[in-house]
Amino acid sequence: MEISVSRRGLTVCAAAILAAAAVAVLPAGPARAASWSAVPTPGAVRSVDAVDAANVWVVGDNGLAARWNGTTWTATPTPLATAGLQGVDGAAPDDIWAVGRAGSGTLTEHWDGAAWSVVPSPNPPNATWSLELAAVKTFSAAEAWAVGSYSTSAAPIQRTLIERWNGSAWSIVPSPNPDAEVNLLTDVDGAAPDDIWAVGNVAHEAYGGTPRGGLVLHWDGSAWTRINVPGTVSDGTINFPTLEDVFVVSADDVWIVGRAFSWTVFRTIPIALHWNGQNWQRSLLSTGPDDGVGFRSVAALSATQVYAFGRVIARWTGTGWSVDASVSNTLTDATAIGPSTFWAVGGSVAMRQ
């Protein structure tokens, strides 16, 4: 049975949340403020994707999956109520994938326009614990990719995990593990089935060790390879860069965001890496809040419509980042719908422009 959350209920809930300061949208100095509004969700959400304005999906803790139809959220039952759903992406209103973890294994669920169902996904044969799919990218009914990581008793202790849907089954695709101990993937996106980017991190030590640097992988249609992107390793200006999200506008317009410790201002700051088809460029937001979060997500519609999110909503001006607003919750994922709509989610609230 579907549970519909009325627009009136959302309005009342929004007022209560704003009053309790669970979400605080604050002006950010002289930057040109965008028109952002807070839309409460039916639970704690981690990921968002929009097929169109009437099919905006969020997923999160306790098997939560909900769809925004342009007016209200409708929570849709999922098969595993205790599962942790980490990522969602769709190619059509009746072709949505959600991924995460369930018990000691990976989890992939599919929405066919009427209901969610669990679709078996393989676990690596030498996996011992911490199996998780963190993100998914859907190209068509016969092409989808999911990324994450798993742990093993043999070195490296934590390995990247990439799985591919071919229209009938999920299979594991070999992926690089350049670090001796920790390798993990946090997001995936692509311009085409033969032009896909995955990002994550490598670390000095297992079990929460200090991140050593970012990890960027690319699929060219035949194999995954590591790409050496400037800004993913420590240098004289930043230390311990950590990558969180990738958003692909086109083959020559790719954004990656995260955080790093800045030697200039001596604190953790948001970072962004941009591929323009010829080279990678790095940009920093050294004027943002000292929150240690950095940028957690990014979405774009064009070269002039780019937003990054964390504890701030930042707009790309073409030469740098301008903070439009600060928020009290961390926005962990974002998506965009043409010609000018953006969604970003985190906790029990979605921000919409």
Order of alpha helices (4+ residues) and beta strands (2+ residues): beta-alpha-beta-beta-beta-beta-beta-beta-beta-beta-beta-beta-beta-beta-beta-beta-beta-beta-beta-beta-beta-beta-beta-beta-beta-beta-beta-beta-beta
